[in-house]
Amino acid sequence: MAKSPIDAVVCEINALPEEWHGCGSMVPEVIHAIAEHVSRLGVIRRTAETGSGKTTLLFSHLSPHHTVFALDHARSVSCVRESPLCRMETVHVVDGPTQSTLPRHEFTEPLQVALIDGPHGYPFPDLEYYYLYPHIAPNGLLLIDDTKIPSIGRMRDIIAADDMFELIDTVADTAFLRRTQAPLLDPLGDGWWLQGFNKPYFARLQRRSRTIRLISSVVPAGLLRRIPKSVRRLLP
């Protein structure tokens, strides 16, 4: 069976050296998985990523409008620009640290795919998530690379527990999450008690509050005050 054009592109990208540029590259399994998952989405209009490399080559073929937020560190952007595999007419590079470029960027249309693979130190991936998640369309994909790093793995766990996202795949150290139909968490609000990662803690607080109200309803306040502090601390 003849390969599809995207299959051929994936093969060419995966044939590039492992250390294609100095920042490291996605392993072949992840490049293949991205192509597979994105192909199931249907119409792709806009995508974005933080960081640049082999994934940029791939997205230049998958998306007619791909935005890259990256510094040209260790030639990660230059290698892309110089590669015959990149369709630069589909790629827009926003040069600079994502910590400053993402907050200033205005997204005019929803994203079908967003990849977080920029600076890895805490809290920078979290900041990238904050500025990207409101723009991911329902059924769109959020990809998080390098989840082996504990702080990034924790971010993945927090997001995966949220109603807005469903963890659908993990390939090597890259997590694939699908945006659900759940309402958007207001980026300018709060609602920590509504988030899946926090719900068990909030439920404990509610149980404690109910227990306190119950005790207060049956034990006179004066008697409660006479109970030694060392004993009161043992109450729920």
C-alpha positions, 0 to 999 in steps of 0.5 A, a space after each residue: 500500500 502506498 504511503 500517504 503524503 503525511 506518512 512520507 513526511 513523518 518518515 523523512 522527519 524521523 530520518 533526521 539525526 537524533 540531535 538535529 539541533 542543540 535543544 534535543 528532538 522528539 523521538 520518532 514514536 511521538 512524531 508518528 503519534 502526533 500525525 496519527 492523532 491530528 489526522 483524526 481531528 478532521 479540519 485543521 485551521 490553526 495550531 500552536 507550539 512553544 519550542 521549535 524543532 521536528 514538530 514544527 516541520 510536521 505541523 507545517 504540513 498538518 496545519 495551514 496556520 501554525 504559530 511557533 513561540 520560541 527563541 532560536 536557542 541552539 539553532 532550534 528555529 534556524 534549523 527549521 527555517 533552513 530545512 527543505 521539509 518545512 513549509 515556511 508559508 504555513 509557519 509564523 514564528 514569534 521570536 522571544 521568550 514565551 514568558 513575555 511573548 505569549 502574554 502579549 499575543 492575541 489569538 484570533 481563532 481557536 486552536 485545534 492543537 497546542 503543544 507545550 514544549 518551551 522552557 521547562 523550569 517551573 512555573 514556565 510550562 504552567 504559564 504557557 498552559 494558562 495562556 494557551 488553554 482558553 483558545 483550544 477548541 472543543 475536541 482539540 488536542 493539548 500535547 505536553 512534552 517531557 512529563 518525566 520532569 516532576 513539575 511537568 508531570 504534576 501539571 499533566 496530572 492536574 490538567 488530566 483530572 480537570 473536566 476540561 481535558 481527558 488524557 487519551 494517550 501517552 507516548 514516551 514522555 509526551 501526554 495527549 489530552 483532548 479538550 472536552 465539551 466542559 465549560 471553560 474555567 474562567 482565566 480571570 476567575 477562581 473555582 479551585 474547588 471545582 477542579 478535579 485535582 482539588 475536589 477530594 480536598 474540598 470534600 474533606 473540608 465540607 465533611 469537616 464543616 458538617 461535623 462542626 455544625 452537628 457538634 455545635 447543634 448538640 453541645 452547648 457553646 459554653 461546654 465546648 469552651 471548657 474542653 481543653 485545647 489538647 482535646 479539641 484538637 482531636 475533634 474532626 
